Amino acid sequence: MPQTMRAVEISEPGGPEVLRPTERPVPEPGHGQVVIRVAWAGVNRPDALQRAGNYAPPPGASDLPGLEASGEVAAVGPGVDWPRVGDNVCALLPGGGYADYVATPAAHCLPVPQGMGLREAACLPETFFTVWSNVFMRGGLEAGERFLVHGGSSGIGTTAIQLAHHFGARVFATAGSAEKCAACTRLGAERAINYRDEDFVEVLRDEGGANLILDMVGGDYIPRNVKALADEGRLVQIAFLQGPKVSLNFAQVMVRRLTITGATLRPQSDLAKARIAEALLARVWPLLESGQVAPVMDSDFPLEQASEAHARMEGSTHVGKIVLRVGG
């Protein structure tokens, strides 16, 4: 491996323009880690939060943005049995994906699904780890239940719709345009709600209420989510695009036996993430390899145009995932 590499760093907190090409030392793998020669890197909302100064990397993680990538294993550290040098993998990263090389725990790597290219595989880790752990492990979604996901045309949303539909749930989704709503129904939502024209609370209450809601909006959506839940329903909060603070009448939570929970992926332990990876390999990777589930791709940009990729993501005109072409 070379000693230095291309990377994109956050020069200071701010908008997309603060992303700046730079050179960094190539990382070395620690115990239980691998170094991946990055082909493609996924672009995600947490990258933008970190860029704005609102989502600090955990201790010991790279300060470079980038929480998922695909590529070839270039080096392995002590204690690693798999993957091996030369294997193609996709991986959940603690940070550092916007670079030619990145180090990550080997247990957070997954094989590239058979029949899938590295470009598509780079879209899998962050969204599939998030959806599986929050919708199925934490949220306990079961076949026949009514499931509502906000932001249905996002990377998280398109993944959640497909997986929930495949496992037998009745899927509802919100989105902000007719085009995005159509994309949601093509993926398996029985009802896509244009939040500019309709009230998702009324739609879900007419259906008997949602058994599970996955929300990344927050703000005034939180009390509305509570109203949209069925008795004994569950709300899983994974982000706050409209803010984390709200006034909420908890009497409804008590009387109707509701559960409000939430999680963020990045701060969780390496062991917790490894267990999610094991579940994905057993339950979801066969669906990807058979084509029953697939990442929805929006666009790609060269690594040096990471700022343009962020601008597209924050413009909310995209449907599905945005990726950076690093070495692919």
C-alpha positions in Angstrom: 0.0 0.0 0.0 1.1 3.6 -0.5 2.0 5.8 2.5 -0.4 8.6 1.6 -3.9 8.7 0.1 -6.5 11.1 -1.3 -9.3 12.0 1.1 -12.0 14.6 1.6 -12.0 16.3 5.0 -14.2 18.8 6.8 -12.2 22.0 6.9 -14.6 23.7 9.4 -18.2 23.2 10.4 -20.6 24.5 7.7 -22.3 23.7 4.5 -21.3 21.4 1.7 -18.6 23.9 0.5 -16.5 23.1 3.6 -15.7 19.6 2.3 -12.1 19.8 0.9 -9.8 17.4 -0.9 -6.7 16.6 1.0 -4.0 14.0 1.5 -3.7 11.8 4.6 -1.6 8.9 5.7 -2.9 5.4 4.8 -4.3 3.8 8.0 -2.8 0.7 9.4 -5.1 -2.2 10.6 -5.3 -2.7 14.4 -6.2 -5.9 16.1 -9.4 -7.3 14.6 -9.4 -4.7 11.8 -9.0 -4.7 8.1 -8.0 -1.9 5.7 -10.2 -1.6 2.6 -9.1 -0.1 -0.7 -12.2 1.9 -1.3 -14.0 1.6 -4.6 -17.2 3.4 -3.7 -18.4 5.2 -0.5 -22.0 5.9 0.5 -23.3 9.4 1.3 -25.6 9.6 4.3 -27.4 12.2 6.4 -25.0 11.6 9.4 -22.2 12.7 7.1 -23.9 16.0 6.7 -24.6 16.3 10.4 -20.9 15.7 11.1 -19.9 18.3 8.5 -22.2 20.8 10.1 -20.6 20.2 13.5 -23.5 18.3 15.0 -22.4 14.7 15.1 -18.9 14.2 16.5 -17.0 11.0 15.6 -16.8 8.5 18.5 -13.4 8.3 20.3 -10.7 6.7 18.2 -12.6 7.0 14.9 -11.4 8.9 11.9 -12.4 12.5 11.6 -13.1 12.0 7.9 -16.7 11.6 6.9 -18.0 8.4 5.5 -19.9 5.6 7.3 -20.0 2.9 4.6 -17.9 1.7 1.7 -17.2 -1.1 -0.7 -13.9 -2.3 -2.1 -11.0 -4.8 -1.8 -9.4 -5.8 1.4 -5.8 -4.4 1.2 -4.5 -5.5 4.7 -5.6 -7.4 7.7 -4.7 -7.0 11.3 -3.9 -9.6 14.0 -6.8 -11.8 15.0 -8.7 -11.6 11.7 -9.8 -14.9 10.0 -12.1 -13.3 7.5 -12.1 -11.4 5.3 -8.7 -12.0 3.6 -6.5 -9.8 1.5 -8.0 -9.5 -2.0 -11.6 -10.2 -0.9 -14.3 -7.8 -2.1 -16.5 -6.6 0.8 -18.8 -3.8 1.9 -18.5 -2.5 5.4 -20.0 -0.4 8.1 -17.4 2.2 9.1 -16.7 4.2 12.2 -15.8 7.0 9.8 -13.2 7.7 7.1 -15.0 6.4 4.1 -14.3 9.5 2.0 -10.8 8.3 1.2 -8.8 5.8 -0.9 -8.3 3.5 2.1 -10.2 3.0 5.4 -9.8 0.9 8.5 -12.8 -0.8 10.1 -13.5 -3.9 12.3 -13.5 -7.1 10.3 -16.7 -8.1 12.0 -18.4 -5.1 10.4 -17.6 -6.4 6.9 -20.0 -8.3 4.7 -19.4 -10.1 1.4 -20.5 -8.3 -1.7 -23.8 -10.1 -2.6 -23.4 -12.5 -5.5 -24.5 -10.7 -8.7 -24.1 -7.2 -7.3 -21.4 -4.7 -8.2 -19.3 -2.7 -5.8 -21.2 0.5 -6.6 -24.5 -1.0 -5.4 -22.8 -2.8 -2.5 -21.5 0.5 -1.1 -25.2 1.5 -0.5 -25.9 -1.5 1.8 -24.2 -1.2 5.2 -25.4 2.1 6.8 -29.0 1.7 5.6 -29.5 -2.0 6.1 -27.8 -2.0 9.5 -30.0 0.9 10.5 -33.3 -0.6 9.2 -32.7 -4.1 10.4 -31.7 -3.1 13.9 -34.5 -0.5 14.3 -37.4 -2.0 12.4 -37.0 -5.7 13.2 -34.7 -6.0 16.2 -35.8 -3.0 18.2 -39.2 -2.4 16.7 -40.2 -6.1 16.5 -42.1 -5.7 13.2 -44.2 -8.8 12.5 -46.1 -10.0 9.4 -49.5 -8.5 9.1 -48.7 -5.4 11.2 -49.2 -1.9 9.8 -45.9 -0.1 9.4 -45.3 3.5 8.6 -42.0 4.9 7.5 -41.4 8.6 7.1 -39.0 9.8 4.3 -40.0 6.8 2.2 -37.9 7.8 -0.8 -34.7 8.2 1.2 -32.1 5.5 1.4 -33.5 4.4 4.8 -37.0 4.6 3.5 -36.6 2.6 0.3 -34.8 -0.1 2.3 -37.4 -0.2 5.0 -40.3 -0.4 2.5 -38.7 -3.4 0.7 -37.8 -5.3 3.8 -41.1 -4.7 5.7 -43.1 -5.7 2.6 -41.0 -8.8 2.0 -41.6 -10.0 5.6 -45.3 -9.5 5.3 -46.1 -6.2 6.9 -48.6 -3.7 5.5 -46.4 -0.8 4.5 -47.3 2.9 4.5 -44.9 5.7 3.6 -44.7 9.5 3.5 -42.9 11.4 0.8 -43.0 15.0 -0.5 -43.9 14.6 -4.2 -46.0 12.5 -6.5 -42.8 11.1 -8.1 -41.5 10.1 -4.7 -44.8 8.6 -3.7 -44.9 6.5 -6.9 -41.4 5.2 -6.1 -42.6 4.1 -2.7 -45.6 2.2 -4.1 -43.3 0.5 -6.7 -41.2 -0.8 -3.9 -44.0 -2.3 -1.9 -45.9 0.4 0.0 -49.6 -0.2 -0.3 -50.2 3.5 0.4 -47.8 6.4 -0.1 -48.9 9.7 1.5 -47.8 13.0 0.1 -47.3 15.0 3.3 -47.8 18.2 1.4 -51.4 17.3 0.5 -52.5 14.7 3.1 -52.4 14.2 6.9 -50.7 10.9 7.6 -52.4 10.8 11.0 -55.8 10.7 9.4 -54.7 8.1 6.9 -53.3 5.7 9.5 -56.2 6.2 11.9 -58.6 5.3 9.2 -56.6 2.0 8.8 -56.7 1.3 12.5 -53.4 3.0 13.4 -49.8 2.0 12.8 -48.4 -0.8 14.9 -44.9 0.5 14.2 -43.6 3.9 13.0 -40.0 4.6 11.9 -39.3 8.3 12.1 -36.3 10.4 11.2 -38.1 13.8 11.1 -38.8 14.5 14.8 -40.1 17.9 15.7 -43.9 18.2 15.5 -44.0 14.8 13.9 -43.5 13.2 17.3 -46.9 14.1 18.8 -48.5 13.4 15.4 -46.8 9.9 15.4 -48.3 9.2 18.8 -51.8 10.0 17.5 -51.2 7.8 14.4 -50.2 4.8 16.5 -52.6 1.9 17.2 -53.0 0.9 20.9 -49.8 -0.8 22.0 -48.0 0.6 19.0 -44.3 1.4 18.9 -42.5 4.5 17.7 -38.8 4.2 16.8 -36.9 7.5 16.4 -33.6 7.4 14.5 -33.0 11.1 13.6 -34.3 14.6 14.1 -34.4 16.6 10.8 -36.9 19.0 12.5 -35.3 18.9 16.0 -35.4 16.7 19.1 -37.4 18.8 21.5 -41.2 18.8 21.6 -44.1 19.1 24.0 -45.8 15.7 24.3 -48.8 14.5 26.3 -47.6 11.3 27.9 -51.0 10.4 29.2 -51.7 9.0 25.7 -48.6 6.8 26.0 -49.8 5.4 29.3 -53.5 5.0 28.5 -52.8 3.4 25.1 -49.8 1.4 26.3 -47.4 2.9 23.6 -43.7 2.4 23.4 -41.4 5.2 22.4 -37.8 4.2 21.7 -34.9 5.1 19.4 -31.3 4.6 18.6 -28.4 5.9 16.6 -26.0 3.4 15.0 -22.6 5.0 15.2 -22.1 5.1 19.0 -23.1 1.5 19.5 -20.4 -1.0 20.5 -18.4 -3.0 18.0 -20.0 -6.2 19.4 -23.5 -4.8 18.8 -22.7 -3.9 15.3 -21.2 -7.3 14.7 -24.4 -9.0 15.8 -26.4 -6.9 13.4 -24.0 -7.9 10.6 -24.5 -11.6 11.5 -28.3 -11.2 11.3 -28.1 -9.4 8.0 -25.9 -12.1 6.5 -28.4 -14.8 7.6 -31.7 -13.0 6.9 -31.2 -10.3 4.3 -28.2 -11.2 2.2 -30.1 -14.2 0.5 -32.8 -11.7 -0.5 -30.2 -9.4 -2.1 -28.5 -12.3 -3.9 -31.9 -13.5 -5.2 -32.9 -10.0 -6.3 -36.0 -9.9 -4.1 -34.5 -6.8 -2.4 -32.2 -4.3 -4.0 -30.7 -0.9 -3.2 -32.3 2.0 -4.9 -29.6 4.1 -6.6 -30.0 7.9 -7.2 -26.7 9.2 -8.5 -22.9 9.1 -8.1 -20.2 11.7 -7.9 -16.3 11.5 -8.0 -14.7 11.7 -4.6 -13.5 15.2 -5.3 -17.1 16.3 -5.8 -18.3 15.3 -2.4 -19.6 18.8 -1.8 -21.9 18.4 -4.8 -23.1 15.1 -3.5 -24.0 16.6 -0.2 -25.8 19.5 -1.9 -27.9 17.0 -3.8 -28.7 15.0 -0.6 -29.7 18.1 1.4 -31.8 19.4 -1.5 -34.1 16.4 -0.9 -34.7 15.9 -4.6 -33.0 12.5 -4.7 -34.7 9.1 -4.6 -32.6 6.4 -3.0 -28.8 6.4 -2.4 -26.0 8.7 -3.5 -22.5 7.4 -3.7 -19.0 8.7 -4.2 -16.8 7.1 -6.9 -13.4 6.6 -5.2 -11.5 3.9 -7.0 -14.5 2.2 -8.7 
